[in-house]
Amino acid sequence: MIRLRACESDADYELWLDVRRAVHPEDRTSTLAELHGYIKPGDLHLLAYLDGELAASGLCNRSDIAGNAFLAPRVLPDKRGIGVGSLLLARLAEHAVRQGLMRAGSHVAGDDVRSVAFAQRFGFAESRRDVQQVLFVDHPREPRSIDGVEFVSIAERPELLRAAWPVAQQGYEDMPIDGLDIHLDSWLLEEATLPAGSFAALADGEVVGFAGLCRWWDDDTKAEHGLTVVRRDWRGRGLAAALKEREIAWAAANGIRELITWTQTGNENMRAVNERLGYVLRRFDISFHRDLPLP
């Protein structure tokens, strides 16, 4: 028997996070405190039980991408193929429609053949691919200097995270993702969770570039890049590489041995910057979308 119930307590949300970590062990997962900060009215977090045993989790929320619903049924590997994912997806899609969301997106690992087939079976069509690159930190190069630019960590001047928001908006506008709509509250919560390893570039006191570094939930030897962005009139001068070189140098000096970053198909410029700095391709994810309701 399959039973679904909504998360209510911290213990429920910890189980929800446990499922996410088990299904996506290679990805950074939020802490409980971070998760509570992300939850907004109308969000639904589900737990699924199969014959009394935890089998899956589910998420429906309003995505920052075009305001669509984001649906994430996640089934533990040994509980797949029994109908848990189908029931979860149906319940999540019904909740999205009740919230007035008439289009849904989700994403799966590109090499997860079963999950790709599952998405396609329910009428989801591929919309883009996200590429993960990784750097194994060893002996970083000396960070380059840029004439007229001062580099300051967010730990030194925390107010620069908010000051970098207008530049960040330019970066989000230029991403090859239809309808991307990141809000300031999300930016302040999710970016630069390693403030000493996150940097702003200043010219005449104004932020002209930013690179954020984020904590890995359970491994102090890993970190994930957040947004790297350069103001449009400062691009083409090596500023993105200079910012990332400072992140790499800080990581090397603080025991971080693996840096993970994501780019999208269509953002080949940033992928090329990463490659020149030594990052290598590890995997890709596929994003899917379809109209609601489900048939």
C-alpha positions in Angstrom: 0.0 0.0 0.0 1.2 3.5 -0.9 0.5 6.3 1.5 1.3 10.0 1.0 1.4 12.7 3.7 2.5 16.3 3.8 5.6 17.3 5.8 4.7 19.1 9.0 7.5 18.8 11.6 11.2 19.2 11.5 11.5 15.4 11.6 9.4 15.2 8.5 11.5 17.7 6.6 14.7 15.9 7.7 13.3 12.7 6.2 12.5 14.7 3.0 16.1 15.9 2.9 17.4 12.3 3.5 15.5 11.1 0.4 16.9 14.0 -1.7 20.4 13.1 -0.6 19.9 9.5 -1.3 18.5 10.1 -4.8 21.0 12.9 -5.7 24.2 12.1 -3.7 26.4 14.1 -6.0 24.4 17.3 -5.6 24.5 19.9 -2.8 21.4 19.6 -0.6 20.1 22.3 1.7 20.4 22.1 5.4 17.1 22.1 7.4 17.5 25.8 8.3 18.1 26.7 4.6 15.1 24.6 3.6 12.8 26.4 6.0 14.1 29.7 4.6 13.1 28.6 1.0 9.5 27.4 1.8 6.8 29.8 0.6 3.0 29.8 1.0 1.5 27.3 -1.4 4.6 25.0 -1.4 4.0 21.3 -0.8 6.5 18.8 0.5 5.3 15.2 0.6 6.6 11.9 2.0 5.6 8.6 0.4 5.5 5.3 2.3 5.3 1.9 0.7 3.9 -0.8 3.1 5.0 1.4 6.0 8.5 2.1 4.8 9.8 5.5 3.6 9.9 5.2 -0.2 10.0 8.7 -1.7 9.5 12.4 -1.4 7.8 15.0 -3.5 8.0 18.8 -4.0 5.7 21.2 -5.7 6.6 24.9 -5.6 6.5 28.0 -7.8 9.7 28.0 -9.8 11.8 31.1 -10.3 11.8 30.0 -14.0 8.8 31.7 -15.6 6.6 31.3 -12.5 5.8 27.7 -13.5 5.3 24.9 -11.1 8.4 22.9 -10.3 7.5 19.2 -9.6 10.0 16.8 -8.1 8.9 13.2 -7.4 12.0 11.5 -5.9 11.8 7.7 -5.4 14.5 5.7 -3.5 16.3 3.4 -5.9 15.0 0.2 -4.4 11.4 1.4 -4.4 11.1 2.3 -8.1 8.9 0.6 -10.6 6.0 0.0 -8.2 3.9 3.1 -8.9 5.1 5.3 -6.1 6.5 7.9 -8.6 3.3 8.0 -10.6 1.1 8.6 -7.6 3.4 11.3 -6.3 3.5 13.1 -9.6 -0.3 13.0 -9.9 -0.7 14.5 -6.4 1.9 17.2 -7.0 0.4 18.2 -10.4 -3.1 18.4 -8.8 -1.7 20.7 -6.1 0.0 22.9 -8.8 -3.3 23.3 -10.6 -5.1 24.3 -7.4 -2.4 27.0 -6.9 -3.3 28.3 -10.4 -0.1 27.0 -12.0 -0.9 25.7 -15.5 2.6 24.7 -16.7 5.1 22.5 -14.9 8.8 21.8 -15.1 11.1 19.2 -13.7 14.7 17.9 -14.3 16.5 14.6 -14.1 20.1 13.4 -14.5 20.9 13.0 -18.2 22.2 9.5 -17.7 19.2 8.3 -15.7 17.5 6.4 -18.5 14.5 5.3 -16.3 13.7 8.8 -15.1 14.0 10.3 -18.6 11.6 7.6 -19.8 9.3 8.3 -16.9 9.1 12.1 -17.7 8.5 11.4 -21.4 5.7 8.8 -20.5 3.8 11.6 -18.8 4.2 14.0 -21.7 7.1 16.1 -20.5 9.3 17.4 -23.3 13.0 18.4 -23.1 13.6 22.2 -22.8 17.3 22.6 -22.0 20.3 20.9 -20.6 22.4 22.0 -17.6 26.1 21.0 -17.6 28.1 20.3 -14.4 31.9 21.0 -14.4 34.3 20.2 -11.6 37.7 21.4 -10.6 40.0 19.3 -8.4 41.8 22.0 -6.5 45.6 21.4 -6.3 48.0 24.3 -6.9 46.0 27.3 -7.9 47.6 30.0 -10.0 48.2 33.5 -8.6 45.0 35.5 -9.2 45.4 38.0 -11.9 45.0 41.8 -11.3 42.8 44.0 -13.4 43.7 47.7 -13.8 41.3 49.9 -11.9 39.6 47.0 -10.1 39.6 46.2 -6.4 38.6 42.7 -5.3 36.8 42.4 -1.9 35.4 39.3 -0.2 31.8 39.4 1.1 33.1 38.4 4.5 35.0 41.7 4.6 32.1 43.8 3.4 28.8 41.9 3.7 26.8 44.8 2.3 28.4 44.1 -1.1 26.1 41.1 -1.6 23.1 43.4 -1.8 25.1 46.0 -3.7 25.9 43.3 -6.3 22.2 42.6 -7.0 21.8 45.0 -10.0 24.8 43.3 -11.7 23.4 39.9 -10.8 20.1 40.8 -12.5 22.1 41.5 -15.7 23.6 38.0 -15.4 20.2 36.3 -14.9 18.7 38.3 -17.9 21.5 37.0 -20.1 21.2 33.3 -19.1 19.7 31.1 -21.9 16.7 30.1 -19.7 13.3 31.3 -20.8 11.4 33.3 -18.2 14.1 33.2 -15.5 12.9 35.3 -12.6 15.1 35.3 -9.5 14.1 37.6 -6.6 16.2 39.6 -4.3 15.1 37.6 -1.2 16.2 34.3 -2.9 19.5 35.9 -3.9 20.3 37.1 -0.3 19.4 33.7 1.1 21.1 31.4 -1.3 24.2 33.2 -2.6 27.6 33.4 -1.0 27.0 31.0 1.9 30.8 30.9 2.1 31.2 34.7 2.3 35.0 34.6 2.7 35.3 32.7 -0.6 32.9 35.0 -2.4 34.1 38.1 -4.1 32.9 41.4 -5.5 34.9 43.4 -8.0 34.8 47.2 -7.5 35.7 50.0 -9.9 35.4 53.5 -8.5 33.5 52.0 -5.6 30.9 50.4 -7.8 30.3 46.7 -8.1 31.2 45.6 -11.7 31.5 41.9 -11.0 30.6 39.2 -8.5 31.3 35.5 -7.9 29.6 33.6 -5.1 30.7 30.4 -3.4 28.3 28.1 -1.5 28.8 25.7 1.3 28.4 21.9 0.6 26.0 20.6 3.2 27.9 17.6 4.6 31.5 17.9 3.2 33.9 20.7 4.0 36.2 19.6 1.2 33.6 20.5 -1.4 32.0 23.8 -2.4 29.6 24.9 -5.2 29.9 28.0 -7.3 26.9 30.3 -7.2 26.5 33.1 -9.8 29.5 34.5 -11.5 28.6 37.7 -13.3 30.3 40.7 -14.8 28.6 44.0 -15.6 28.0 44.2 -19.4 30.3 47.2 -19.9 33.1 45.4 -18.2 33.0 42.1 -20.0 35.8 40.8 -22.2 38.6 42.0 -19.8 39.2 38.8 -17.9 37.2 39.8 -14.9 35.2 36.6 -14.6 38.4 34.5 -14.6 40.0 36.9 -12.1 37.0 36.5 -9.7 37.1 32.7 -10.0 40.8 32.6 -9.5 40.3 34.2 -6.1 37.6 31.7 -5.3 40.0 28.9 -6.2 42.9 30.3 -4.2 40.6 30.7 -1.2 39.4 27.2 -1.6 42.9 25.8 -1.8 43.9 27.7 1.4 40.9 26.5 3.3 40.9 22.8 2.7 38.4 22.6 -0.2 39.5 20.1 -2.8 36.6 20.0 -5.2 34.7 22.9 -6.7 31.5 22.3 -8.6 29.8 24.6 -11.0 26.8 24.5 -13.4 26.2 26.2 -16.7 23.5 25.9 -19.3 23.6 24.9 -23.0 23.8 28.3 -24.7 26.2 29.7 -22.1 29.3 28.5 -23.8 31.3 31.6 -22.8 31.3 30.7 -19.1 31.9 27.1 -19.9 35.0 28.1 -21.8 36.2 30.3 -18.9 35.8 27.3 -16.6 37.7 25.0 -19.0 40.6 27.4 -19.2 40.8 27.4 -15.4 41.0 23.6 -15.4 37.4 22.6 -14.9 36.3 19.3 -16.6 32.9 18.0 -17.6 31.3 15.6 -15.2 27.6 15.2 -16.1 24.5 17.0 -17.4 20.9 17.3 -16.4 17.8 17.5 -18.6 15.0 20.0 -17.9 11.5 19.0 -19.0 8.3 21.0 -19.3 4.6 20.3 -20.1 1.2 22.0 -19.7 -1.1 21.1 -16.8 -3.3 19.4 -15.8 -1.9 15.9 -16.4 -4.3 13.6 -18.4 
